[in-house]
Amino acid sequence: MSTILFTAWGYEVSILEFVAAITSLIGVWLGTTGKRITWPWWAAGSILYAVFFYQVELFASAALQIVFIVAAFYGWRGWGPKGAEPGVLSVRNRSYIALSVMASVAVLTPLLSGVGAAATWSDAFLLIGSLFAQVLMIYEKFEAWFLWLIINIVGSTQYLLLGYWFTALLYVVFTFVAVVGWRRWNRALSN
């Protein structure tokens, strides 16, 4: 693994995990503001977490980071200099997304099990749900924040159960950040 930065309650936090967490937190927080600068931070945190997750055999989470890196490029181009201008999905599109996420998780879970992944359905959900949430972020859809809220609760639980305390704590913080993003983007819709 990587060099240990510190140990807290018996958990060794590597330099890689620490820097990835801080960089990701900055990127996600900037996303709540709708500022375009979120995307380079998101990409940097994703590069670092791709390495970390691969090292700990969370293959779907590692693959997800590649999606985030690509999305950061499209988000940077799509949001424009003024940042995000939130919109909403139709009820029909919300239903399609929910069904697509559930079906995709059902297909990916046994594949992850087959390759010996450290987590299966939860990691599949993190990959698929985050893929959809990221696309919603690129297209500046308010509903992205609700999906991030669910993803972050699942992520917090997965990383806690696997013993990655620092990343679990980061996902707990992400859960609260998703609430902030939801509220901020809702206010932007009202204006």
N, C-alpha and C positions, 0 to 999 in steps of 0.2 A: 504494500500500500504506500502511502505517502508519509512524509515526516510529520510527527505529532507536534502540534502547536501547544496544546494544553490538555489536561485531563480534568473532567468534571464528573463527580459522582461515579467514578469508575469508567466513564466513557472517554475514550481517546479521540479528540477532535484533531483531524489532520489539517495541515495548512491548506491543502486543496479544498476540503469540505468547508472550512471557514471562509476562505476567499470567495468560493462559489456562492455560499449563502449570502454573504454581504452584498456581492455584486448583483445577485438575483433580487434581493430585497430592494435595492435601489431602483432596479429596472421596473419591478412590479409597482412600487410606490409611485414612480413617475407616470406609469400607466393610468393611475387613478386621476391624475391631473389632466390627462388627455394631451400631454405634450409629446411632440414628436421625438424628443431626445430619449424617450423610454426605449426605443428599439435598439440602439447600439449597446445599452446596458443589458438589455434582455439577451442579445446575442452573446455578449461576453460571459454572462452568468451561465448560459446554456452550454457554451464550449467547455467551461470548467466542470459543470455537472455531468456532461457526457462522459468525460474521463472518469469521474468519481463513480458514477453509476455502473459503468462498464467494469470497473475494478471490483465492485461488490456484487456483480452478477445480477443486477437489475436491468436486464437487457431491454425491456420495453421502455423503461424510464430513460435509458441511454439513447435509444432510438428516438424518443420523444424530443430530446435535446436537438437533434438534427432538424426536426420539424420546426422547433422554435427558432433556430438559426435562419432557416429559409424564410420563415414568417417574418422575422425581424427585417429582412431585406424588403419584402413586400409591404410591411407596415410602414417602414420609413418612406417608401415611395408613395404609398396610398394616403397617408394622413396629411401630407402637405405641410407647409411651414406654419400654418395656424394651429395645427394639431387636429384632434378628433372632433367630429361633429356628430354626436350620438343619434342613432335612429332605433326603431323597434322592428321586430320581426312580426309577420302575420301569425295568427294562431295556427294556421295550416303548416307554416314553416317550422314553428316550434315543435309541432307534433312529429314532423318528418325527422327533425334532428334527434328528438328523444328516441324514436324507434330505430334510427340508424345507429345511435350510440349503443343501445341495448343489443342489437343484432351483431354489431361488430365486436363487442366485448365477448359475446357468446361464441363467436368464431375464433377469436384470438386466444382466449383462455386455455383451451386444450393444446394449442401450438406452443405456448409458453411452458406449459407443463411438460410437453415432449422434449424441450431443449434443456430442461432442468433449471428453469429460472427460480430465483429465490422467492418470488411471489408470482401468483398467476392472475386470478380474476381482478384483484385490486390494481396490479400493475397494468393489466390490460385496460381497465377503466381509466387509469391515469393517462395512458397513451391516447386512447380513443377520445375520451372526454376533453382532454387538453387540446387535441387536434381540432375538434369542433370549436372549442372556446377560443382558440387562437385565431381561427378563421373569422369568427364573429368579432374579435378584437380588430382584425385588419379591416373589416367592413364596418367598424364603428357601431356595432349593435349592442344596445343596452343589456340584452339578455346574457351577454358573455359573462358579466359579473355574477349572475346567479349560478351559472354553470361552474365558474371558478370557485364559488363558495362550496359547492358539493365536492368538487375535485380536491380542494384543500382539506376538507374534513377527512376524506378517504386517504389522502396522502399522509396527513398527520398520523392517522391510525396505523397505516402500513409501516411507515418508517419507525414509529414507536415500537410496534410489535417485533420488528426486525432488529431493534436495538440501535438504530441510527438516530440517537437522541437529538443531536444538534439539528439535523435536517428535519426531524419531526417538529422541533420547536419552530423552525423556520416556517413550516407549513401551518402551524397554529397561527403565527403572525400573519401569513398570507390569508388565512381565513378572515381575520379582522380587516385586513387591507381590502379584501373583496367586498366586505360590507361598506367600507369607505368609498370604494369605486362605484358600487351600486348607487349609493346615495348621491355622490357627486354627479354621475352621469344622468341620474334621474332629475336632478336640479337643472342640468344643462338641457334636458328634453323639455322642461317646463318653461324655459326662457324663450 
